[in-house]
Amino acid sequence: MSTWRLLGLSVAAGYVGLGTFAFATPVLAGRALGVYPLDSFSPDKAVGYRLHDRQERAAMRFLGARDLSIGLGLFAFDYQDNPHAMGTLILSGMVLCVTDVYYVFRLRGWEWGTMLGIGAASWCAIGIGLIGL
């Protein structure tokens, strides 16, 4: 198995991990991205969420489902021994990553935006490497 395919599988695992995290724990994922202010949720509140809290949870679960579907698609392309399709899917996912980086930059500042931007650039390089096979 080539190094590029292994790197592509790491991107697939990253998407599945991020998707599972956002889908299973939307409040925690939202806090990490800056959607929820740090003081807006406490474990003591078991009931009585405001409507927009439920909408934000639903939005985070939607983002989680998006990431899960991309990750599972990448695993399927690897199983089919199609690294070019893996690269294409990774690069097409960059549109989503750029949007996510911009959103996090606006909510959390340049430190978090830069960190996610470096991660997205790494995934972009892996996508280019897979297409170049």
FENLIN-V118035 format. One record per pair of residues at least 6 apart in sequence whose ideal C-beta (glycine too) atoms are under 6 Angstrom apart, sorted by sequence separation. I is the first residue (numbers start at 1). J is the second residue. If there is no record, write none. Layout:
I|J / I|J
//
This chain:
30|36 / 22|29 / 21|29 / 77|85 / 104|112 / 105|113 / 77|86 / 104|113 / 74|86 / 101|113 / 104|116 / 27|41 / 74|89 / 101|116 / 73|89 / 101|117 / 101|120 / 35|56 / 70|93 / 97|120 / 30|56 / 30|60 / 94|124 / 26|57 / 29|60 / 90|123 / 26|60 / 26|61 / 91|127 / 90|127 / 22|60 / 23|61 / 87|127 / 22|63 / 23|64 / 22|64 / 87|130 / 86|130 / 87|131 / 19|64 / 83|130 / 84|131 / 19|67 / 18|67 / 19|68 / 83|133 / 15|67 / 19|71 / 15|70 / 16|71 / 15|71 / 12|71 / 12|74 / 12|75 / 9|78 / 33|104 / 34|107 / 34|108 / 5|83 / 8|86 / 11|90 / 11|123 / 11|126 / 7|126 / 8|130 / 4|129 / 4|130 / 4|133
//
